[in-house]
């Protein structure tokens, strides 16, 4: 009998965190015959294969190697191998709560009309002290979300959205959409993103809802290496690139129009005074937030100039 839900972890060279993620899935409240665990290894060079193969001795964990680098490609590979009615994705640096899968299934099986996408809270596991300059407004860039204390349908993806660190779909619907778009999402050292938002837009275009339930909880390791201002400036620069690429994917835009839009954003960057923020060091949370948003505008310009890579 096929499982009710497939839990899919994508991983790349983080075996010490991967073990924690797998262990959290092995101790779910859901009966073990009702779910499967699939680990998609995206070109790891550490002990990922050997570690997963040892854990798979109980036939609960399946190992799949994906040779093409990219988070979206890896998630789609996991989708291809899934046997569950639903698929739930998590990153390798995430630890699920014991009732994670049970709560996801409860939403899919009780909320009417059935949602096309389900997710919940992602709370931090800080590996070092949170910096004083890190405002709450910037936490979303770390895939941390806590939209409200009440479950609800997400109406506006510009205000709220679910994140791929912890997200679930009906398997059939996700396959109908084509899965995660491989022109978006992490690729090597590039911090390209928006693959989850782009997919949620497609699901909503098809008449399905995206549903947030705060009782669906995972804990997300926040590495010390990500708690630097240089990381956040780079992250928000790539967010701007991602926003422009997603916009170009959704609208047929000529090269002339792309360059014209880029020029308009350059003028805005300088005329608004935001350009000065690119060079202005600060530890003030509000000021640093504004600096990150200036880097987003710079990234939007870069994204318009580079276009959509095939």
N, C-alpha and C positions, 0 to 999 in steps of 0.2 A: 504494500500500500504506500502511495506517495505521501510525503510529509505535508502538513498544513502550511508550513512556512520554511523558507530557506534563508539562513543567516549567512551573508557573504562579507568576508573581510578582504580588503585589498591591502597588500603590504609590499614594502620595498626597504630592505636592509634595516629593519627595526625588530629583530627577533626577540629582544628582551621585553619589548612592549607587546609584541604579538602574542607571546605566551600568556600575558595577563588578559588580553582580549579574549583569547580562546577559552581560558579557564572560566572567565565570567559567563561565557555561553554554555559551557559544559554544566554549569550549576544553575540553570534556569528552572523556574517553577513549572514550566510547561513540561508535560510528560515527554521523555526522550524520544519516543517513537513518533512524535508529532512535529519534529523539526530536524533539519540537517544543517551542518556547518560546512561551508565551502571557503577555503583560503585560496585566493588568487595571488600568486607570487609574481610580481612585476619586475623581473630581471634582478632579483636579489643576488648578492655575492657573499652573503654571510651564511649562517647555519640555518636559514629558514627552511629549506627543503628537509633536511635531516630532522629538525625539530618537529615539523608538522607530521612527517611520516611516523615518528614515534607516537605522537598523540593520536594518530589515526588508527592505532591498533584496536581501539574500541569501535571502529567502523562509524563513528559519529562525525569525524572530520575528514573531508576530502581535500586533497591537494591538487591545484591546477597551476601550471606554469604558463604565464603570458609573456612571450618574448618581445612584443611591441610595447615600447615605453609609453606610459600615459595613464592617468587615473581613469579617464572615461573609457578607454579601451579595456582596462582591467575590469571595470564594473560590468561592461557588456559581456566580457568573457564569463564572468560569474553568472550573469543572467542566462547565458546559453546553456550552462550546466545545471541550472536550478530545476528541481523537480517539485517544489512547493507551489501551492495555489497562490501564495504571496511571497515576495522577496523583501528582505530587510538588509540594508547596507550599513556597514560601519567601518570606520578607519582603524588602522592597527594600533593607534595610540589612544583608543577609547576603551573604557571598561563599562559594561552594561550592568544595570541593576538586575537583581534576580528575576523580576517579573517583566522584563523588557519585552520579550516576545509575546507573553500572555496579554500584556496591555495593548500591544499593536493589534493582535488578533481581535481583541474585544472591540476596538474601534471599528475595524473593517466589518465585523459581523453584527454590530448593533446600530451603528450610525446610519441613518437613511436620509437621502440616498447615499449609497456606499461611496466613500471618498476614493479619489484616484491616487492620492498621496497622503501619507501619514507620518508625522514626526512629533518630537516633544522637546523637553528641556535638555540642553547640553551645559553642564556645570563644570567649572574649572578644577583641575588638580594642579595647583601651582607648584612648580619644581624649584622656584625661588620666590622671594618676596615680590609682590606686585609693585611695580614702580609708581612713584607719586605722580608722574606725568601721564599715566595711563588712565584716561577717562572712561566712563561707562559707554560713551558713544563709540569707542574704538573696539569694544569687546567682540562685536560681530565679526571682525576680521580674523579673530581667533576661533571662529566657528562656535562661539558661545551664544546661546539664545535662551531667553526666559521671557517670553512675550506677555504672559499673564498667568494668573492663578486659575483661570477657567478655560476649559476646552472650547474651541471655537473654529469655525471655518475661516480661513484666511481670504479676505476680500481683495486686498491690494498688495501685490508682491513688492511694490516699491516701499511699503511700510513694514511688512512682515514676510518672511519666507522661511522655509525649512532648509536644513543644511545636510549635505551628503555624508557628514560624519555619523549621522543617525537618521535614516530615512527609509520608508517602506512603500511598496506599491503592489497592486494586483499583478501577478506575473504576466498574464495575458495582455493586459493593457499596456504594460511597459514594453512588451515585445511589439505591440502594434505601433507604438510611437517610434520605434527604432532604437530605444534606449538612450543612453547618454551621448550627446553629440561630441565626437572626437576632435572637433575644432576648438573645443573649450575644455577647461580642466587642466590640472597640473601635468606638466610634461618636463621631466628632468628637473633642472634648476629654475625653469620658468615658473612664475607664480600665477599663471593664467587660471582664471576661475569662472564662475557663472554657469557652469554646466548644470548645476542643480536648479538654479533659477530659470534657465532656458527650458529645461524639461518641465518644470512646474507650469510655466506659461503654456507650453504645448498641451499639457493635461487639462488646464482650464479652458483652452480653446476648444477642446473636444467635449466640453460640457460637464467635466468632473470637477470636484472640489479638492482643495488641499486643506488638510485638517491638522490642527495643533492640539495636542493633549499634554498638559504639564506633568501628568503622572507617568508618561513615557520618558524615563530619565537615563542618561548616560553621563559618565564622568570623563572629561577630556584632559589628558596630560598637556600642560602648557610648558614646553621646554624652556630652559633658561636662555637658550640661544635666540628665542623669539621675543625675549623681553628686553630688547634694545631698540633705541630710537631708529637706528639704521634699518633694522628689519621692518619696522612699521612704515617707514617712508618708502621702502622698496615694495612692501605689500600693497600700499595704497596707490603707488605708481602703476603696479600691475592690475589693480582693480580698475583703474581708468582705462587701461588697454582692454581689459575684459569687457567693460561696459561698451566701448566703441565697437569691438568685434561683434558682440551680441547684437548691437543695433544694426550693423551692416549685414548680419546674417538674416535679420528680420525684414529688412527693407532693401530693395534693389537700388543701389546708389552708384552713380557714375564716379569715375576717378576725379573729374572736375568738381563734383559736389562734395566729395570727401575732402579734397584740398581746400575748398571754400569753407567748409565747416571747421576744418583744422585752423585756418587763418582767423576765423571768428573767435575761436577759443583762445588763440594766442593773444588777440587784442583784449579779450576779457581778462585774461590772466594778468596783463600789465595794467590795463586801465582800472581794474578793481583794486590794485595794490597787492593782489595775491602773490605775484611773482617775488616780492620781497620776502615773503614767508618761506620760500624755498631755501633761503640762505640764513634765516634767522633761527639760531639755536635757542631753545627755551625748555624749562622744566615745568612751566605752568600747564596744567592739564587742558584748559580751554584753548590756550595759544597753540599747544602742540597738536591738538585736534584740528585746528584751522590749518596748521602746517601740513598735516597729512592730507587734508582735502585739497590743498593746493597741488600736492603731488598727484592726486587723482586727476585733476584737470590736465596736468602735464602728461599723464598717461593716456588720457582721452585723445590728446593731440597726437601722440605717438601711434595709438591704435588706428586713428583715421588715416594716418600716413602709410602705415604698414599694410592695412587692409586685412582680409581674411585669408589666412594661410591654409592651403589644402592639405 
